[in-house]
Amino acid sequence: MLFRRSLLQELISTAAGAFLILVGVVVAQRAGYLIQLAANGVLPNDAISTMLGFNMVKFLPMLLSLTLFLSVLMTLSRWYRDSEMVIWFSSGLSITSWIRPVLTFTIPIIVLISVLSLLVMPWATNKGDDYSTQLKSRDDLATISPGVFKESPHADRVFFVESFDELGNVVKNIFVQSIQHQKLGIIVAARGRRFVEKNGDHFLLMQNGRRYQGSRGTAEFSTTEFERYAIRVEAAEVKQEPPTTQSKSSRELIQNNSSTNSAELQWRLAIPISALVLALLAIPLSSLDPRAGRSANFALALIIYIIYNNLLSIVQAWVAQGKISGTIGLWPVHLLFLSLAVYMFYRRSFQLPIFPSTFLTSWSRIRNKH
């Protein structure tokens, strides 16, 4: 049918644009946060892209869910605004005629969201946690950023490197402050590099520098000039933490049916289910009422989306705490909003306004004030 084909084409183009915008916003936010950690010396520079990749994989199910909701809402709202819906309604179609083409568009994406939520998202979380543990176990030199003072985990050494060479193997203008046997030592060198002995020990070899050593609080310091000076760099010992609930596979959550595991499994199932419910809700929500203005349906859609996700988070916490049975889980929230969708379809089928008259009056007053 003509309207189904045109609707699918516009839904796909709108969804592609919305998804790219959402991805750009999330990438900018997460990249800024990771760059800030790297600037403070908490995160190595070479780990930014890897951590960003793991974060994006974890956010993909929610981004796709929001993309579906926005694409259906924006597309049908434009059809109402340009009076295309009036033409289709006058030709004998009802509001329920849009359910089938919208489901044709959303079902493949919901299947993808399900795979990402149940399989890929926990894998990415697990790999991200393992990678973070590996970063914590790296030695002091591996986490040094040029121009930033870096303190060792035991607080007995402070490193500073002005710059690296093009290959990153040789460092220039090194400053090392260390405390050994209650004595303060300061080493400055023009160049340095890392090397590994046959037994696996890591050393920092510095060239053409000076070493100052003395007791703190006194003016007695000895000065030694050297051509080559090596200090041992030990890797930090990090205790392996047990896997978090978010990093467990869905099969593990099913096999070990505790309250926290049940809550996490319910949340992973809730992402594709809520995406389907929101896509159906977007059909009646896209209806424009002249008395409410063009932005009223978007305001209501935003409120519904926020309430839906917040209720899911609250009920998930209750399931994890044992206040709600895992068998019931998050299904009451889904049924509530599915009932809301049925109610909205019912009102639109009889050409009744979705917004109550009191809401329309209040919304019009707010718009007139601003």
TORGUTI-772091 format. One record per residue: x, y, z of N, C-alpha, C in turn; residue in three letters. Coordinates in pm, whole numbers, plus 50000, padded with zeros to 5 digits. Example, Ala and Ser with C-alpha at 12.3 -4.5 7.8 and 13.67 -1.06 7.14 Angstrom:
<recs>
513194943150780512304955050780513204967050780ALA;512854977550708513674989450714512905000350787SER;
</recs>
This chain:
<recs>
500854988250000500005000050000500895012450000MET;500395023049937501215034949916501625041350047LEU;500665042950140501005050150262501995042150348PHE;501925028750341502875020550418504295022150364ARG;504415022050230505735023550170506325037250200ARG;505535047650186506045061150215506345062850363SER;505535056550450505785057450594507085050350631LEU;507315038550576508545031250607509775038850560LEU;509705044650442510855052150391511175064050481GLN;510145071150525510405082850611510845078650750GLU;510295067450800510725062550932512195058850930LEU;512645052350824514045048250816514965060350810ILE;514625070250728515485082150717515485090150847SER;514325091450912514255098651039515015091351148THR;514885078051152515595070251252517105071151234ALA;517565071051109519005072151084519545085451135ALA;518825096351105519275109451153519235110551304GLY;518145105651365518035106351512519115097951580ALA;519395086151524520415077551584521795083951577PHE;522125089851464523435096451451523565108051549LEU;522495115551568522545126851662522725121751805ILE;521965111351842522085105951977523475100052003LEU;523995092951903525345087251917526365098451932VAL;526215109051853527145120351864527115126752002GLY;525915128152058525795134152192526465125352297VAL;526205112252290526775103052390528295102252374VAL;528775101552250530225100952227530905113552281VAL;530315125152255530905137552304530945137952456ALA;529845133452519529795133752666530795123952726GLN;530825111652677531725101552734533175104552700ARG;533435109352579534815112652543535335124152628ALA;534495134152653534925145052741535255140352881GLY;534445131152932534695125653067535995117653071TYR;536215109152969537435101052966538675109552945LEU;538565119852862539705128752841540055136152970ILE;539045139753047539295146153176540035136753270GLN;539645123953271540365114153354541805112553307LEU;542005112553175543355111253123544205123453156ALA;543595135253153544335147453185544755147753332ALA;543955141453418544295140853560545225129253594ASN;545585121253493546485110153515545825097653567GLY;544485097453574543765085653623543695074953516VAL;543585079053392543425069853280544525072153177LEU;545195061653131546215063453028545605068652897PRO;546395076152825545905081852699545515071052598ASN;546285060152596546015049852497544795041452530ASP;544175043752646543005036052685541695043252657ALA;541765055652610540545063552592539645057352486ILE;540195054052371539375048752262538765035252299SER;539535026752369539015013652408537875014952508THR;538055023252610536995025252708535765031652645MET;535995040752551534865046952481534085036652400LEU;534795027352337534125016852261533265007952350GLY;533795003852465533004995652557531785003252607PHE;531935016152637530805024052684529715025252577ASN;530125027252452529135028752346528365015752324MET;529035004352334528324991652318527284989952429VAL;527624994152551526674993052663525485002352644LYS;525685013852580524595023352562523765020752438PHE;524215011952349523505009752223522045005552240LEU;521704996052328520284992352340519385004052377PRO;519805012352472518995023852511518925034052399MET;520025035952326520015045452215519075041052104LEU;519075028052073518175023051970516715023952015LEU;516455021352142515105022452194514595036852183SER;515415046452223515035060552213514905064852066LEU;515725059151978515645062351836514315058051777THR;513845045951815512545041351766511425050751810LEU;511435054451937510385063151990510375076551918PHE;511555082551902511625095751840511285095251691LEU;511715084851623511475084151479509985082951448SER;509265074351523507815073151501507105086051538VAL;507485091851651506835104251697507075115751600LEU;508305117651556508625128851468508005127151330MET;508025114751278507485112551144505975115051139THR;505245109051232503795110751231503385124851270LEU;504175131451356503875145351390503995154351266SER;504975151551183505115159351060503935156850966ARG;503465144450961502315141250877501065148550925TRP;500895149451057499775157151110499935172051078TYR;501135176951097501385191251075501165195350930ARG;501535186550837501385189650694500065184650636ASP;499155180450725497795176150686497795163550601SER;498875155850601498875143150528497975132950597GLU;497935133250731497095123750804495615126250773MET;495235138650753493835141750721493445135050589VAL;494345134950495494075128650365493865113650381ILE;494745107350461494625092850480493365089450560TRP;493025097750660491815095250738490565096750650PHE;490575106650562489425108850474489265097750370SER;490335090150346490265078950252489795065950318SER;489445066650446488885054950513489805048150611GLY;491015052850630491945046750726491685052050866LEU;491965043650965491845047651105493235048351167SER;493295053051291494585054251358495245040651379ILE;494425030051390494995016751409495645011251282THR;495385017551168496005012851044497495015351042SER;497995023751133499425026651138500195016751225TRP;499485008051296500164998551384501004988751303ILE;500444983251197501154973051119502424978351054ARG;502394989750982503664994650925504684998851029PRO;504215004151141505155007751248505804995251306VAL;505014984451326505594971951375506544965951272LEU;506224967251144507134962451039508484969351048THR;508454981951083509694989551097510404986451229PHE;509654984751337510274983551470510724969351506THR;510004959051458510314945251500511774941351472ILE;512314943651350513734940051329514694947251424PRO;514394960051452515264967551543515104962451685ILE;513914958651724513694953251858514414939851875ILE;514424931751769515214919251775516694922351796VAL;517194932551725518584936751744518804941851886LEU;517854949751939517974954652077518004943052176ILE;517204932852151517174921152240518514914052242SER;519104912252124520414905652116521464914052189VAL;521444927152166522404935852232522214935952383LEU;520964936352428520684937252571521004924352644SER;520654913052586520814900152655522194894052637LEU;522864896952528524144890252499525324899852492LEU;525194910352412526354918952385526634928452501VAL;525594934452559525804944052666526524938152788MET;526124926352839526894920452950528314916752911PRO;528514912352786529874909252740530734921852741TRP;530194932952690530954945452688531244950352830ALA;530274948652919530494952653059531594944353123THR;531574931353097532594922353153533974925653099ASN;534064927752968535354931052907535844944752954LYS;534924954152972535324967153023535864966553165GLY;535234958153249535744956453386537124949853386ASP;537294939653301538614933053293539674942753244ASP;539314951053147540284960653094540644971053200TYR;539674975353279539944984753388540874978653491SER;540684965753520541574958953614542984958053560THR;543114955453429544434955053368545114968653373GLN;544334979253355544914992653362545424995653503LEU;544684991253604545114993753742546374985953777LYS;546584974453711547754966353741548994970553662SER;548864980153571550024984853496550954992753586ARG;552224992753550553194999853634553075014853615ASP;553895022353692553795036853694554095043053559ASP;555075037553488555475043553361554395042353255LEU;553605031653262552585029553161551445039553172ALA;551295045753288550175055053308550615069653307THR;551885072153275552365085953275551855093353152ILE;551375105453172550995114253063551975125953058SER;552415130252941553365141352932552805154052997PRO;553645160353078553255172853141552425171453266GLY;552245159053317551415156553436552245149053539VAL;552235153853664552895146753772552075134353807PHE;552755122953818552095110253847552685104253973LYS;551835101754073552285095854198552055080854193GLU;553005073154244552885058554246551805054354345SER;551245042254330550195037854422550625037654568PRO;551925035054595552405034654733552845048454782HIS;552685058554700553025072354737554485074154775ALA;555365065654721556785067054751557575072854633ASP;556895074754519557555080454403556615089954330ARG;557215100154270556485109554186557245110854055VAL;556555108653943557185109153811556645121253734PHE;557535126853653557125137453560557955135953433PHE;557275135953320557925135053189557425146653105VAL;558345153953046557935165452966557325161252833GLU;557935151352766557435147352635557985133752598SER;557365127652496557825115152436558335118052296PHE;559115108552245559525109952106558375105352016ASP;558595105751886557535102551791557035088251805GLU;557905078951841557515065051856557015061851996LEU;557225070952091556765068652226557665059752308GLY;558855056352259559755047552332560745055152420ASN;561095067152382562075075152455561375087252515VAL;561615089452646561035101052713562125111552732VAL;561695124152739562635135252748562325143452872LYS;563415148552933563315157253052562495150453162ASN;563165141053230562505132853332562785138653470ILE;561735137953555561875141653695561285130253778PHE;562095125153873561645114353961561985118154105VAL;560985118154189561205120354332560835107554406GLN;561725102754490561495090254561561925091554706SER;561355083054789561695082454932562145068254961ILE;563415066755003563975053755036564765054955165GLN;564435046055259565135045855389565085059555456HIS;563905065555454563665078555518564505089755456GLN;565005087555336565785097955268565075101855138LYS;565165114655109564535120054990565535120154875LEU;565115114554761565965114554642565255120854525GLY;565995129254454565445135954336566375133354219ILE;565795128454110566585125353991566025133353874ILE;566905140153804566525147153681567455142253571VAL;566895139653455567685134553343567135140153214ALA;568015140953115567615146452985566835136352902ALA;567175123552915566525113352835566355100752917ARG;565485091952871565275079252939564465069852852GLY;564535057252888563755047252815563515035352906ARG;562565027352870562245015352946562985003352886ARG;563424994152972563964981552922563594970553021PHE;563594958152970563164946553048564314936653054VAL;564624932153178565664921953196565124908253156GLU;566024898653150565654885053111564694878753211LYS;564794882653337563914876953439562534883653443ASN;562314893353354561024899853347560904912653426GLY;561954916953495561894929353572561964941353478ASP;561154951653509561094963753428561934974653495HIS;562694981953413563544992753462563355005153375PHE;563555016553438563615029253367565085033553364LEU;565675033753246567065037453227567145052153189LEU;567775060053273567905074453248569345077853210MET;569515087753126570825091453075571065106453094GLN;572345109453125572795123353134571935131353233ASN;572125128253360571315135153461572045136753593GLY;571305141053692571835143053826570885136753928ARG;571515132754040570735126854150571065134454278ARG;570005139354342570155146454469569535137854579TYR;570285135954688569795127654797570145134054931GLN;569175133555023569405139355155568215136755245GLY;568325141655368567245139955465566285151755455SER;565025148955468564035159555462564115168455585ARG;563965181255563564025190755673565425195955702GLY;566405191355627567775195955645568295201355512THR;569415208555521570035214255400571165205655348ALA;571365193955407572475185155367571985175755256GLU;572455178155135572125169955020573405166654945PHE;573455154454894574575150454810574145150554664SER;575075154354578574775155454435575665145854357THR;575035138254268575775128654187575365130354042THR;576355131953957576085132553813576285118653753GLU;575475115053659575575101653600575305102453450PHE;575855092353381575565090653240574415080753219GLU;574375070353306573305060353299572885056953441ARG;571595056853464571065053553596569725046553577TYR;569545035053642568335026953623567615025353756ALA;566315026653753565485023853870564435013553831ILE;564165004653927563214993853899561774999053913ARG;560944994753820559534998653819558714985953836VAL;557944985453944557144973653973555694976053934GLU;555074965453882553654966253848552814965753975ALA;551714973053974550844973454091550064960454103ALA;549904955754225549134943754252547684947754279GLU;546794942954194545374946254206544604933554236VAL;543794934054338542984922554374541854920854275LYS;541714908654225540674905754128539314905954195GLN;538484915354156537164916654214536214906554151GLU;535244901354227534254892254167533424899554063PRO;532914892353964532144898953858530874905453913PRO;530544917053861529334924053902528114917653836THR;526964921353886525724915853829525554920053685THR;525964932553653525824937553517526734930353419GLN;527854924653468528804918053379528534903153363SER;527594897653437527264883453424526454881053298LYS;526664869553237525894866153118524454863053157SER;523564863953060522154861053088521944846653131SER;522764837653081522644823653123522994822053271ARG;524024829053317524374828453459523264834153546GLU;522624844853499521534850853577520364841153589LEU;520094833453482518984823953487519324812153577ILE;520574807353570520964795953651521014799253800GLN;521464811153835521524815353975520424825753999ASN;519244820854034518064829454039517934836654174ASN;518894845254206518804853454326518014866154294SER;517724874054397516924886154376517674896254288SER;518974898054312519734907654231519884902754087THR;520114889854070520214884453934518884885353860ASN;517794882753931516474883753869516174898153828SER;516574907753913516344921753880517134925853757ALA;518374921253746519194924653629518634918353502GLU;518184905753513517594899153396516304906153353LEU;515504910253450514274917553418514594930753348GLN;515674937253389516044949953326516484947853181TRP;517234937253156517664934553019516474931352929ARG;515474924252984514274921452906513424934052889LEU;513504943052986512664955052982513074964552870ALA;514334964452831514784973852728514084971352594ILE;514074959052538513334957252412511824958152430PRO;511294953652545509834954452566509394969052573ILE;510124977152647509774991352656509924998352521SER;510884993952440511034999752306509784997152222ALA;509224985152232508014981852158506824989952208LEU;506674990852341505554998352398505645013052362VAL;506845018752370507015032952338506755035652190LEU;507135026352103506865028251960505365028551933ALA;504605019952004503155020151989502555032752050LEU;503085037052163502605049352226502825061552137LEU;503895061252059504225072851976503175075351869ALA;502405065051829501405066851723500295076351769ILE;499605073751881498595083551923499195096351980PRO;500405095552036501035107452090501385117651982LEU;501575112951859501965122051752500815130951705SER;499605128051751498445135951709498555150251760SER;498345159951672498425174051708497035179551735LEU;496925187051843495685193851876495925208851862ASP;495155215751780495395230151758495335238251886PRO;494485234051983494375241752107495595240152196ARG;496315229152182497475226752267498775231752206ALA;498805234052076500025238452013500845226751962GLY;501855229751883502665219151820503575211951917ARG;503975218452025504935212452116504295204752230SER;502965204752239502305198152353502505183052348ALA;502395176952229502565162452222503995158452251ASN;504975166752213506365163552245506605164852395PHE;505975174652458506115176152604505535164052675ALA;504335159652633503725147952694504555135352668LEU;505085134052545505925122452512507175122052600ALA;507795133652622508975134252708508645130252851LEU;507505135152900507085131753036506835116753049ILE;506145110952950505855096552954507145088452949ILE;508075092552864509345085152853510115085652985TYR;510185097153049510915098453175510255090253285ILE;508905091153294508195083553396508355068553375ILE;508265064253250508405049953217509775044753262TYR;510835051453224512175046753260512435047653409ASN;511935058253474512135059453618511375048553694ASN;510155045553649509405034853714510105021353697LEU;510645018953579511395006453558512595005553653LEU;513315016653671514465016653761514035014553906SER;512935020853947512455019454085512015005154113ILE;511224999554022510744985854043511894975954036VAL;512884978353951514074969653946514784969654081GLN;514914981454143515534982154275514714974454378ALA;513414975154368512564967554461512724952554442TRP;512834948154317513054933954290514404929554347VAL;515434937854328516764934454381516764933854533ALA;515954942154598515864942154744514934931454798GLN;514244924254711513334913854755511954918754793GLY;511634931554768510314936854801509254932054702LYS;509664928854580508764923754478509324910654426ILE;508464901054403508904888054355509504889354215SER;510524881254190511134881354058510204876353949GLY;509194868253987508224863453889507364875053837THR;507004884153929506234895953888507134905653813ILE;508274908753874509294917053809508774930553763GLY;509164934353643508814947353586507574946953498LEU;506884935553495505724934153406504584943753440TRP;504304946853568503234956553595503474970153529PRO;504734974453522505044987353459504754986653309VAL;505174975653246504904974253102503394973753076HIS;502644966353159501194965353140500524978853160LEU;501034986753254500464999953279500585008853155LEU;501755009353095501945018052979501355012052852PHE;501254998752846500544992752734499054996052742LEU;498514996052863497115000152882496925014852844SER;497915022952877497845037052837497825038452686LEU;498605030152616498605030552470497255026452414ALA;496635015952471495315011652426494285022652449VAL;494375029252565493445040152596493595051652495TYR;494845055052460495065065952364494565062052226MET;494765049552186494235045152057492705045852056PHE;492095042452168490635042852177490125057152159TYR;490755066652226490305080552216490545086152076ARG;491685082652016491945087751882491055081151777ARG;490605068851802489725062051707488385069251696SER;487955075451806486705082951807486935097951796PHE;488175101651752488525115751731488365124051859GLN;488675117851972488635125052099490025130052131LEU;490165141852190491495146952224492135138752335PRO;493425136352321494155128952424494355137552547ILE;494585150452527494835159452638493535163352705PHE;493455162952838492285168352906492185183252883PRO;490955188552897490735202752873491515211452970SER;491655206953095492405214853193493875215653154THR;494425204553100495815204653056495995214152938PHE;495035214052846495135222752730495135237352772LEU;494245240752867494165254552912495455258852981THR;495985250153069497225253453140498395254553045SER;498465245352950499585245652855499535258052768TRP;498335262052726498205274152644498625286552722SER;498285287052851498685298352932500195299152948ARG;500825287552968502295287352982502955291952854ILE;502445287552739503035291552611502865306352587ARG;501695311752624501445326052603502345334752690ASN;502655329852810503535337552899504955338352843LYS;505395327652780506775327152731506865330852583HIS;
</recs>
